[in-house]
C-alpha cells in the first residue's frame, strides 16, 4: 500500500471515530449546554430577587408617608373645627344656626339698603303711603321708591329736576298716569309728616298765581282770600291727584320751596307700606300679610321713611 493510501485510511478512521459519537464534529457537548441553561436560570432568579427587594425597599420608604397623610388631614380638620367662622358656617343645629340666620338676614338687608341708596341717592329711599290723596295712581299702604331731585330727570325738567303738570302736558311727560313729576316735600317746622303730591306749576316771589291757576282747583277764591298769594317765595303750587283743590288753597301746604323737596317718586309697590305703618301704630296688620313680607320689610325699616300724607290740613 502506498504512503498516500495510508494517510487516507487514517483520516477515514478519525472521521469514522467522530461519527460514532452520533453528533456533528462542531457541536458542543450536551453537558456544556446544560451548564449554560443552569447559569441563565440562576441569573433570572437573582434578577427577580433583586426586583422584589427593590420593591420592598420602595414600599418601606413610602409607607411612613401614607401613614402620616391621614394624620395630617385629621390635624387640619381639627384646626378648622376650632375656627369660629368655620363652626358658624357648618353648624347644623343649636344656637349657632340661629345666629347664622340672623347675621345672614342683616347682611341681606344691608345689601338691599345699600343698593337702594345707590340707585336713589337719598336716605331713606322708600316712603310708606298713609292717605288716599294720590289715589288711584298711588294708593294707601303703597311703598314708594324715591330718588333725589336731579337724578334720572327727563329733558323737560327744570333746573331743580322737577317736571310740573303744565310742563308735562306740553312735553307729554307722565309719571303715575298723569303729566308731571310726583314729589316728596317737607316744610321746615311744619306739623305732620312729609307730603307726596304733584307740582302743577311754578311761581315767582310776589306773583299773583291765582290769575293763571286752573279755576277748578281754587274753590272760587281770589288772591286776596289766600295767605299764600301773592307767592311769598319762588316755588311750586302742588295738589294731590285725588284732591279737589290746590294745597295752597285748602291749607295743606304753603308755596313749596325747591329746597324742601326731598325726593321724586319713581316706583310704587302695593301694600308693602302697610307693614311699616303697622310698626308705627298707624294701622293693624291683617291675616293676608305673609310672615316673609313682615320679616323683609321689618328688616328694611330704617330704609323706609315717614309716611307722606296730605289730607290733613296744616295747623
Secondary structure by P-SEA (a helix, b strand, c coil): ccaaaaaaaaaaaaaaaaaaaccccccccaaaaaaaaaaaaaaaaaaaaaaaaaaaaaaaaaaaaaaaaaaaaaaaaaaaaacaaaaaaaccccaaaaaaaaaaaaaaaaaaaaaaaaaccccccbbbbccccccccccccbbbbbbcccccccccccccccccaaaaaaaccccccccbbbbbbbcccccccbbbbbbccccccccccccccccccccccccccccccccccbbbbbbbccccccccccccccccccccccccccccccccaaaaaaaaccccccccccaaaaaaaaaaccccccbbbcccccc
